[in-house]
Amino acid sequence: MGVVRKWVFPVLRILLVAAIAVALGKLAFFPDKTPEVSAVPTGEIVEPVIPVALGTIVNDVVVQANVSADPASPLKSTAAGTVDEIFFPQGSVVAAGDTVFDVKVEIVRAPEDSIDSEGKTKPKIYRYEQVIAPAAGVLSSLSVISGQDVTIGMVAGQIAPPTFSVSGSLKPEQRYRLVDQPTDASIAITGGPAAFTCTGLRITTPLAGSEGGSAGGDATAGGTAGEAGTGGTGGGSTTTVSCPIPADVTVFSGLAAEMTISGGKAENVLVVPTTAVRGAALSGTVWVSLADGGTEERAVGLGLNDGSQVEITGGLAEGDQILQFAPGAPADPSGCPPGVVDCGEIVVR
């Protein structure tokens, strides 16, 4: 044991100190060389490519709308004369065709019939013209009184109908998604009854000169021309979509609503993201990825468009590889992440 303490332990200590000294000397005088960094970039930008696939696309246009009472119908005098008798006071409920008041109209005698046999002027004679209610509702205003003179076409009152409509504004570009004029819509009243279907859907754009436009008449899809619409002047007029609310649905003026208009549904059709197409309706352009790594600009036909995906009606085949982001195409409005092919109502398989 004495030999170990006298010789072995001291030798080990000397060896350990020597190893530490060598290691420190290497770190101090012989550091590891850092590899040289190349000044030439080695990264590569690759355009994301997606395949053209079959899918189902639902073209639903959702419009934020409001419930409003239908406009009142004016009650107009049908003759020039004096109001004789008023049969319905203001606030009365009237039916279409009810006589609200009548007008006493003097019948002008012929000169040879104006003097009697005794040489006296004959008394005046009159006829009575009835002013009837043009629609059923409440006589919300009546601005004439008995004995008042009126003229032909003079507005004597207003009749407020008991009906309501829901209406909202369409963006001009949304009209491309409703080329085939729909006739109904699904209505969801905020805080109201369950969603219901309304028929008689109307899409109206005022023409220049009409009320809400700036030169005459109304261009109405799904209705007759000449009916009033809302909007600005000239080319900046607003397109309005409206639909009558069924009589058995209880609503109140001013309620908010969501109107869903079905523009069609296509199943087992070619679909691609709108980001891959330059153009949004009828025709567009995509960039096809080639085997040699290049791209080819190609014209395609476009069908239904839900705002995130668009139907391809011609120019591409299933499996074709195209750029996910076409130069100049708008960003995906749905916020669908790149590479994701299931966004909302689009199911790609």
Secondary structure as UniProt FT lines:
FT   HELIX           2..3
FT   HELIX           4..8
FT   HELIX           9..29
FT   STRAND          49..51
FT   STRAND          53..69
FT   STRAND          73..76
FT   STRAND          81..86
FT   TURN            90..91
FT   STRAND          93..94
FT   TURN            96..97
FT   STRAND          99..107
FT   HELIX           111..113
FT   TURN            117..118
FT   STRAND          125..132
FT   STRAND          137..142
FT   TURN            146..147
FT   STRAND          149..150
FT   TURN            152..153
FT   STRAND          155..160
FT   STRAND          164..170
FT   HELIX           172..178
FT   STRAND          184..189
FT   TURN            190..191
FT   STRAND          196..199
FT   STRAND          202..206
FT   TURN            211..212
FT   STRAND          218..221
FT   TURN            225..226
FT   HELIX           234..236
FT   STRAND          239..244
FT   TURN            247..248
FT   TURN            253..254
FT   STRAND          256..273
FT   HELIX           274..276
FT   STRAND          283..289
FT   TURN            291..292
FT   STRAND          295..305
FT   STRAND          309..314
FT   TURN            318..319
FT   STRAND          321..323
FT   TURN            327..328
FT   TURN            333..334
FT   TURN            338..339
FT   TURN            344..345
FT   STRAND          347..348
//
